[in-house]
Amino acid sequence: MFEERPCSPAVASVREEHAPDAIVLDAGRDFETLPPAQAEDLGLLVDRLEPASYPAEWLPPDTPRLLARYAGSDFTIGMPGDGSITWTRQTEPPVVLVKTRVAGSPEAFIDFLLAEALVEVGLEVPEHFLGFFEEGYRDLDEAVPLDPHGTYQIAAALYDGWVGLQSREVFATWAESHSDLADAWHDAGSRLEGRVSGLPRAVARGETDFADATELACAGLKHALELPAPFAALDTDAYRDHGPAYAVRWAEKTFAALEE
């Protein structure tokens, strides 16, 4: 199921700088969430498994089934919204997993995704938005007038945006030390730029729902794009410093304004 993936010199250098103990593995299949039995196969390649679990009190009553399972005692790797490359610190040492869906993507972009994951491992941020919001996820659920899956999507986007505020500071230093990775970061951002700037019109016309718009805008944070209102309020030191409390307050004010 898992096989060690050779890293390019640039990615190997980023690993040495930010997560020297991390193991990079190719997964033998695509997945959103690995079945526990397959996830436990990682035990053959690492020194220790330390499954994470979270208090049931952090979850709203209508929590999606997968999120409830993630919060429980099952060893859960990967969740919807994680993208083509995911990482975990539920293993010792930490592991970065490359899903089969990356096949056919440009190598430079894959290298950037790998480097991004290694930077995030080194930041020691929570592995999932539930570890970010903690009991505040109930407050977010109250602030967001969407179904449980829409709330999940917005929570995941807000968490990714918060991580992006930190990781982009590292990416911005790569112009001299890792120029190919820096170019891939800028190229991915340029591909998002037009879509991000057009979000207010797309939402107003019903072409994009608000959860999708939040996901796209928060992806823009990682690439240091200029965001339109109301997402521009997330591109602040206050969000980086106050994280979940700021995100909940942003959701409360944003949805109150949308309902006026």
C-alpha positions, -999 to +999 in steps of 0.1 A: +000+000+000+028+024+008+062+029-008+089+054+000+089+082-026+122+097-038+124+134-034+139+160-058+169+179-044+148+209-037+121+190-018+148+171+001+164+204+011+130+217+023+125+185+043+160+190+059+151+226+068+116+220+082+108+184+089+140+164+088+124+133+104+094+131+080+089+102+057+075+108+022+054+079+009+035+071-022+000+056-014-010+028-036-045+042-041-064+074-041-084+082-009-102+108+011-100+088+043-080+056+046-098+026+062-083+020+097-068-014+087-049+002+058-039+032+078-024+009+104-002-006+077+019+025+083+030+009+115+053-013+094+072+018+083+073+040+113+084+037+149+051+043+166+014+050+159-003+075+181-040+078+170-055+112+178-090+116+193-110+146+203-138+152+229-173+145+217-183+178+232-165+197+205-189+183+178-224+197+170-253+173+171-256+170+133-219+164+127-211+145+094-204+108+100-167+110+088-160+139+112-175+120+141-153+090+132-122+112+130-129+126+164-133+091+178-107+064+187-102+050+151-069+056+136-079+080+108-056+093+081-070+118+056-103+137+054-123+153+027-107+185+015-071+174+022-061+175-015-037+153-034-010+152-007-017+149+030+004+145+061+000+132+096+018+135+130-002+105+143+029+086+134+064+088+148+082+101+127+056+121+108+045+109+073+036+128+041+013+107+018+011+112-020-022+100-034-024+085-069-045+114-081-013+134-086-005+113-116-002+135-147+004+167-128+035+187-137+065+176-116+072+212-105+037+215-090+040+181-073+073+193-058+056+224-045+028+204-029+053+181-013+074+211+000+042+228+013+033+196+032+068+195+048+066+231+057+032+225+074+046+195+093+074+218+105+050+245+116+035+220+141+000+233+133-030+211+141-035+182+116-072+191+110-096+219+116-111+202+146-078+205+164-077+242+153-113+252+164-116+227+193-148+235+213-151+266+190-164+244+162-198+244+179-197+283+179-188+282+142-217+258+135-240+283+152-226+311+132-229+294+098-265+289+085-256+261+062-261+223+064-234+203+082-214+196+051-214+233+042-202+242+077-175+215+074-163+230+041-161+265+055-143+252+087-118+234+065-113+265+043-108+288+073-083+264+088-064+262+055-063+299+052-049+303+087-021+278+079-015+296+046-009+329+064+021+312+081+034+289+053+034+317+027+061+335+048+083+305+041+073+303+004+082+340+000+118+333+010+123+307-018+131+330-046+168+327-040+171+294-023+146+273-042+137+292-073+118+263-090+095+259-059+090+297-058+081+297-095+056+269-089+041+288-059+037+320-080+023+300-110-004+283-089-013+317-074-016+333-109-040+306-119-062+314-090-060+352-092-088+358-117-112+334-100-105+350-066-110+385-078-143+376-094-158+359-063-182+387-053-198+387-088-199+349-090-216+346-056-241+374-064-251+357-096-255+323-080-226+308-100-207+299-068-221+291-034-206+308-004-188+276+009-170+272-024-161+309-025-146+307+010-126+277+000-112+295-031-105+327-012-087+309+016-066+291-010-057+326-022-042+334+012-015+307+008-005+325-025-006+360-010-034+371-034-054+402-029-088+391-016-121+408-022-145+416+007-156+399+029-126+376+026-100+404+028-107+406+066-090+372+069-057+385+054-046+400+087-021+395+115-052+394+138-063+362+121-029+346+123-026+356+160-061+348+172-070+320+148-102+302+158-118+330+178-112+354+149-126+329+124-158+324+144-163+362+147-156+367+110-183+340+102-208+357+126-203+391+110-202+379+074-234+358+076-252+385+095-244+409+067-254+384+040-288+380+057-295+417+058 
